[in-house]
């Protein structure tokens, strides 16, 4: 294998695939990136066996072939090259790749190519084309609520469903629930539902930032394959029954308050600075106002009072400050509707504009 390319092109594509390469594995090839040159094209590939990514590289292949190199080391070397023109050539006898750029020459030992697994192809007869911007915005709205606890893998995914003119995504870590329904301008030709690892969807969102109009989705028995631009991202689907989120949302609430979203979010951000070491953020409602406060022993305390359309008996409820802020920030501005029952029941955040977003958050029991 031998190819010529530019430092800029190689660095940009390496950065994308290196995020997918495994960082903790006994199989060294999974920590690498595969350079695949064939039929006049070059691809960079990486996988950790859960998520796989193939991206095209603008390059001129002089000899076809495959080679696997350490992903992070290769990226660091390419970033440091002195010239924009780069040549990579496999030296089979030496079991390395020679990288030349300007007066710099690097020799990087190859990893076992036979240990690098093939990446799945999209099922050709069952793909669905989805507006890329709508898909990415929906991912970014709910992704924060997905669990990072690998002992409960079903909660580390985002339940994605699409049919007709509706795209919906649901994520929960059992402490909060985020749901976003996005109405599409045109009906989809096909439908699907899958529990996709949040990490894979967040990587897809990065790939789709290039301004592509649409992406295609192909769902197989245990794999999902996305195509956006020239990139192909594949992921294992998560086994297990995703929680029925409709059963988690209370049918009614005792208080429904319309708040200025940007102002309330800023108050939560400010006061949260003093909610450290697992201290809750307290919301104390009395007639016409709410006081947001936080206190951390040996650190300090903060409070701020803002007018709200609250009436009835005083109510004080505590929330995880990060979770509350995530829910408010996911709305992206505009007025917010906050729904409450009592200090021991979950609260609900919705957009006042009927945006199709809801965020359910469990309270923290307060010590008076």
C-alpha positions as CSV (number, residue, x, y, z in Angstrom):
1,X,0.0,0.0,0.0
2,X,1.2,3.5,-0.9
3,X,-0.8,6.7,-1.0
4,X,-0.3,10.5,-1.1
5,X,-2.6,13.0,0.7
6,X,-2.5,16.2,2.6
7,X,-1.8,16.7,6.3
8,X,-5.1,18.7,6.7
9,X,-7.3,16.0,5.1
10,X,-5.6,13.2,6.9
11,X,-5.7,14.9,10.3
12,X,-9.4,15.8,10.0
13,X,-10.5,12.3,9.2
14,X,-8.1,10.6,11.7
15,X,-9.6,12.8,14.4
16,X,-13.1,11.3,13.6
17,X,-12.1,7.7,13.5
18,X,-9.7,7.9,16.5
19,X,-12.7,8.7,18.8
20,X,-14.2,5.3,17.8
21,X,-11.0,3.3,18.3
22,X,-10.9,1.3,21.5
23,X,-8.8,2.7,24.3
24,X,-9.0,-0.4,26.6
25,X,-8.6,-3.7,24.8
26,X,-6.5,-6.8,24.7
27,X,-6.7,-6.9,20.9
28,X,-4.2,-4.2,19.8
29,X,-5.8,-3.9,16.4
30,X,-8.9,-2.5,17.9
31,X,-6.9,0.5,19.2
32,X,-5.8,1.2,15.7
33,X,-7.1,2.7,12.5
34,X,-7.2,0.7,9.3
35,X,-6.1,2.4,6.1
36,X,-7.9,0.7,3.2
37,X,-6.8,1.6,-0.4
38,X,-8.7,-0.1,-3.3
39,X,-10.1,0.8,-6.7
40,X,-8.8,4.3,-6.6
41,X,-10.3,5.2,-3.2
42,X,-9.0,5.4,0.3
43,X,-11.0,4.8,3.6
44,X,-10.0,5.1,7.2
45,X,-11.7,2.6,9.5
46,X,-12.0,2.1,13.3
47,X,-14.1,0.0,15.7
48,X,-14.3,-1.0,19.3
49,X,-16.7,-3.9,18.4
50,X,-19.7,-1.9,19.6
51,X,-19.3,1.2,17.2
52,X,-17.6,1.2,13.9
53,X,-16.8,4.0,11.5
54,X,-15.6,4.3,7.9
55,X,-14.7,7.7,6.5
56,X,-13.4,8.6,3.0
57,X,-10.0,10.2,2.7
58,X,-9.1,12.5,-0.1
59,X,-5.9,10.8,-1.3
60,X,-4.1,9.4,-4.4
61,X,-3.5,5.7,-3.9
62,X,-0.4,4.5,-5.8
63,X,-0.7,0.9,-4.5
64,X,-3.8,-0.8,-3.1
65,X,-3.7,-2.6,0.3
66,X,-4.7,-2.5,3.9
67,X,-2.7,-1.6,7.0
68,X,-3.5,-1.0,10.6
69,X,-1.6,1.6,12.7
70,X,-2.0,2.8,16.3
71,X,-4.8,5.5,16.0
72,X,-3.7,7.9,18.6
73,X,0.0,7.8,17.7
74,X,-0.8,8.2,14.0
75,X,-3.0,11.3,14.7
76,X,-0.3,12.9,16.9
77,X,2.4,12.3,14.2
78,X,0.2,13.7,11.4
79,X,-0.6,16.8,13.4
80,X,3.1,17.5,13.9
81,X,4.2,17.1,10.3
82,X,6.1,20.0,8.9
83,X,4.6,20.0,5.4
84,X,1.1,19.7,4.0
85,X,2.1,17.0,1.5
86,X,2.1,13.6,3.1
87,X,3.1,10.1,1.7
88,X,2.4,6.9,3.5
89,X,4.0,3.6,2.3
90,X,3.8,0.2,3.7
91,X,7.2,-1.6,4.1
92,X,6.1,-5.2,4.4
93,X,9.5,-6.6,5.2
94,X,10.0,-4.1,8.0
95,X,6.4,-4.4,9.2
96,X,6.0,-0.7,9.4
97,X,4.6,2.3,7.4
98,X,6.9,5.0,6.3
99,X,5.4,8.5,6.6
100,X,7.2,11.3,4.8
101,X,6.4,15.0,4.9
102,X,8.9,17.7,4.0
103,X,12.2,16.7,5.6
104,X,10.5,14.5,8.3
105,X,10.4,10.7,8.1
106,X,8.6,8.5,10.5
107,X,8.4,4.7,10.7
108,X,5.5,3.3,12.6
109,X,5.1,-0.4,13.3
110,X,1.9,-1.9,12.0
111,X,-0.7,-3.8,14.1
112,X,-2.0,-7.3,13.1
113,X,-4.3,-6.6,10.1
114,X,-6.0,-10.0,10.5
115,X,-7.2,-9.0,14.0
116,X,-9.1,-6.0,12.6
117,X,-12.8,-7.1,12.0
118,X,-14.9,-6.3,8.9
119,X,-17.4,-3.6,9.4
120,X,-21.1,-4.2,8.7
121,X,-22.7,-2.9,5.5
122,X,-26.1,-1.1,5.4
123,X,-29.0,-3.4,4.6
124,X,-29.7,-2.3,1.0
125,X,-33.4,-3.0,0.9
126,X,-34.5,-1.6,4.2
127,X,-33.0,1.9,4.7
128,X,-34.9,5.0,5.7
129,X,-33.8,8.5,4.7
130,X,-34.2,11.1,7.4
131,X,-33.5,14.9,7.5
132,X,-30.0,15.2,9.0
133,X,-30.6,18.4,10.9
134,X,-33.8,17.2,12.6
135,X,-32.1,13.9,13.5
136,X,-29.1,15.6,15.0
137,X,-31.1,18.2,16.9
138,X,-33.2,15.5,18.4
139,X,-30.2,13.5,19.5
140,X,-28.6,16.5,21.1
141,X,-31.8,17.4,23.0
142,X,-32.2,14.0,24.8
143,X,-28.6,12.6,24.9
144,X,-27.7,14.1,28.3
145,X,-30.3,11.9,30.1
146,X,-28.9,8.6,28.9
147,X,-27.2,6.6,31.6
148,X,-23.4,6.0,31.7
149,X,-23.8,3.1,34.1
150,X,-22.7,0.0,32.1
151,X,-24.2,-2.3,34.7
152,X,-27.6,-1.3,33.3
153,X,-26.9,-1.3,29.5
154,X,-30.4,-0.9,28.4
155,X,-30.4,2.6,29.9
156,X,-27.2,3.6,28.1
157,X,-29.1,3.8,24.8
158,X,-31.5,6.2,23.2
159,X,-34.8,4.7,22.0
160,X,-35.2,6.0,18.4
161,X,-38.4,5.6,16.5
162,X,-39.4,7.1,13.2
163,X,-42.6,6.7,11.1
164,X,-44.8,8.9,9.0
165,X,-43.9,12.6,9.8
166,X,-42.7,11.9,13.4
167,X,-39.2,11.3,14.8
168,X,-39.0,10.5,18.5
169,X,-36.1,9.8,20.8
170,X,-36.3,8.8,24.5
171,X,-33.5,8.6,27.1
172,X,-33.4,7.9,30.8
173,X,-30.9,7.1,33.5
174,X,-33.8,6.3,36.0
175,X,-33.3,9.7,37.7
176,X,-34.5,11.8,34.8
177,X,-36.3,11.1,31.6
178,X,-36.0,13.1,28.4
179,X,-38.4,12.8,25.4
180,X,-38.3,14.7,22.2
181,X,-40.8,14.4,19.4
182,X,-39.8,16.2,16.2
183,X,-42.4,16.7,13.4
184,X,-40.9,16.3,10.0
185,X,-41.8,18.4,6.9
186,X,-42.3,15.3,4.8
187,X,-43.5,11.8,5.6
188,X,-40.8,9.1,5.7
189,X,-40.7,6.2,3.3
190,X,-40.4,3.5,5.8
191,X,-40.1,3.3,9.6
192,X,-37.9,1.8,12.4
193,X,-37.5,1.6,16.1
194,X,-34.2,0.8,17.8
195,X,-32.4,1.2,21.1
196,X,-29.1,2.7,20.0
197,X,-26.1,3.4,22.2
198,X,-26.0,7.1,23.1
199,X,-22.3,7.2,22.3
200,X,-22.9,6.1,18.7
201,X,-25.6,8.7,18.2
202,X,-23.4,11.5,19.6
203,X,-20.7,10.5,17.3
204,X,-23.2,10.5,14.4
205,X,-24.2,14.0,15.4
206,X,-20.6,15.2,15.1
207,X,-20.3,13.6,11.6
208,X,-23.5,15.3,10.5
209,X,-22.3,18.8,11.4
210,X,-20.9,19.1,7.9
211,X,-24.2,20.4,6.6
212,X,-25.5,17.2,4.9
213,X,-29.2,17.4,4.1
214,X,-30.1,13.9,4.8
215,X,-28.8,10.7,6.4
216,X,-29.9,7.1,5.8
217,X,-30.6,4.6,8.5
218,X,-30.6,0.8,8.0
219,X,-31.7,-1.5,10.9
220,X,-30.7,-5.1,10.9
221,X,-31.2,-7.9,13.5
222,X,-28.7,-6.6,16.0
223,X,-27.0,-3.7,14.1
224,X,-27.9,-0.3,12.9
225,X,-25.9,1.4,10.1
226,X,-26.0,5.2,9.4
227,X,-24.7,6.9,6.3
228,X,-24.1,10.6,6.2
229,X,-22.1,12.2,3.4
230,X,-19.3,9.7,2.7
231,X,-19.1,8.4,6.2
232,X,-20.7,5.1,7.4
233,X,-21.3,4.6,11.2
234,X,-22.4,1.2,12.5
235,X,-23.4,0.2,15.9
236,X,-24.7,-2.8,17.8
237,X,-28.2,-2.4,19.1
238,X,-28.8,-2.8,22.8
239,X,-30.7,-5.9,23.9
240,X,-33.4,-5.7,26.5
241,X,-36.7,-4.0,27.1
242,X,-36.5,-0.2,27.2
243,X,-38.7,1.3,30.0
244,X,-42.2,2.3,29.0
245,X,-41.8,6.0,29.6
246,X,-45.5,6.8,29.3
247,X,-46.0,4.9,32.6
248,X,-43.4,7.1,34.3
249,X,-45.1,10.4,33.6
250,X,-47.8,11.4,36.2
251,X,-51.2,11.9,34.7
252,X,-51.7,15.2,36.4
253,X,-49.8,17.9,38.4
254,X,-50.9,20.3,41.2
255,X,-48.9,23.3,40.0
256,X,-48.2,24.4,36.4
257,X,-45.9,27.5,36.2
258,X,-44.8,29.3,33.0
259,X,-41.3,30.7,33.5
260,X,-39.0,32.9,31.4
261,X,-36.6,30.0,30.4
262,X,-33.4,32.0,29.8
263,X,-33.8,34.0,33.1
264,X,-34.6,30.9,35.2
265,X,-31.8,28.9,33.6
266,X,-29.3,31.6,34.5
267,X,-30.5,31.6,38.1
268,X,-30.1,27.8,38.3
269,X,-26.6,28.1,36.8
270,X,-25.5,30.8,39.3
271,X,-26.9,29.2,42.4
272,X,-25.6,25.7,41.4
273,X,-22.1,27.0,41.8
274,X,-22.6,26.6,45.6
275,X,-24.3,23.2,45.3
276,X,-21.2,21.0,45.6
277,X,-20.5,17.6,47.1
278,X,-23.9,16.2,46.2
279,X,-25.8,19.1,47.8
280,X,-29.3,19.6,46.3
281,X,-30.6,22.7,44.6
282,X,-33.6,23.9,46.6
283,X,-36.6,25.6,45.1
284,X,-38.9,27.2,47.7
285,X,-42.2,28.4,46.3
286,X,-44.4,30.9,48.1
287,X,-47.2,33.2,46.7
288,X,-45.8,34.9,43.6
289,X,-42.1,33.9,43.9
290,X,-39.5,31.2,44.1
291,X,-36.3,31.3,46.0
292,X,-33.5,29.1,44.5
293,X,-30.8,28.3,47.0
294,X,-27.9,25.9,47.7
295,X,-25.7,25.3,50.7
296,X,-22.5,23.2,50.9
297,X,-20.9,22.9,54.4
298,X,-17.4,24.3,54.5
299,X,-17.9,25.9,51.1
300,X,-20.7,28.5,51.3
301,X,-24.3,29.2,50.3
302,X,-26.2,31.2,47.8
303,X,-29.8,32.2,47.1
304,X,-31.8,34.2,44.6
305,X,-35.5,35.1,44.5
306,X,-37.4,35.6,41.3
307,X,-41.1,36.3,40.6
308,X,-43.2,33.3,39.4
309,X,-46.9,32.8,39.0
310,X,-47.2,30.4,42.0
311,X,-50.2,30.3,44.3
312,X,-51.2,27.9,47.0
313,X,-49.5,26.5,50.1
314,X,-45.7,27.0,50.3
315,X,-43.7,24.2,48.6
316,X,-40.0,23.4,48.8
317,X,-38.5,20.8,46.5
318,X,-34.9,19.7,45.9
319,X,-33.3,18.6,42.6
320,X,-29.9,17.5,41.5
321,X,-28.5,20.8,40.2
322,X,-26.8,19.2,37.1
323,X,-29.9,17.3,36.1
324,X,-32.1,20.4,36.5
325,X,-29.7,22.5,34.5
326,X,-29.5,19.9,31.7
327,X,-33.3,19.8,31.3
328,X,-33.5,23.6,31.1
329,X,-30.6,23.9,28.7
330,X,-32.0,21.1,26.5
331,X,-34.9,23.4,25.6
332,X,-32.6,25.9,24.0
333,X,-34.3,29.0,25.2
334,X,-37.9,30.3,25.2
335,X,-40.5,30.1,27.9
336,X,-40.5,27.0,30.1
337,X,-43.5,25.2,31.8
338,X,-42.6,23.7,35.2
339,X,-45.1,21.2,36.6
340,X,-45.0,20.0,40.2
341,X,-47.0,17.8,42.6
342,X,-45.2,17.7,45.9
343,X,-41.6,17.5,47.3
344,X,-41.6,13.7,46.9
345,X,-43.0,13.3,43.4
346,X,-41.1,14.1,40.1
347,X,-41.3,17.4,38.4
348,X,-41.8,18.0,34.7
349,X,-40.2,20.5,32.4
350,X,-41.7,21.3,29.0
351,X,-41.4,23.9,26.3
352,X,-44.2,26.5,26.4
353,X,-44.2,26.6,22.6
354,X,-45.4,23.0,22.2
355,X,-41.9,21.9,21.0
356,X,-42.6,18.2,21.7
357,X,-40.0,18.1,24.5
358,X,-40.6,16.8,28.0
359,X,-38.1,16.3,30.8
360,X,-39.1,14.4,33.9
361,X,-36.8,14.7,36.9
362,X,-36.9,12.9,40.3
363,X,-36.6,15.1,43.4
364,X,-34.0,14.8,46.2
365,X,-35.5,14.3,49.7
366,X,-34.5,17.5,51.7
367,X,-33.3,17.5,55.3
368,X,-35.1,20.4,56.9
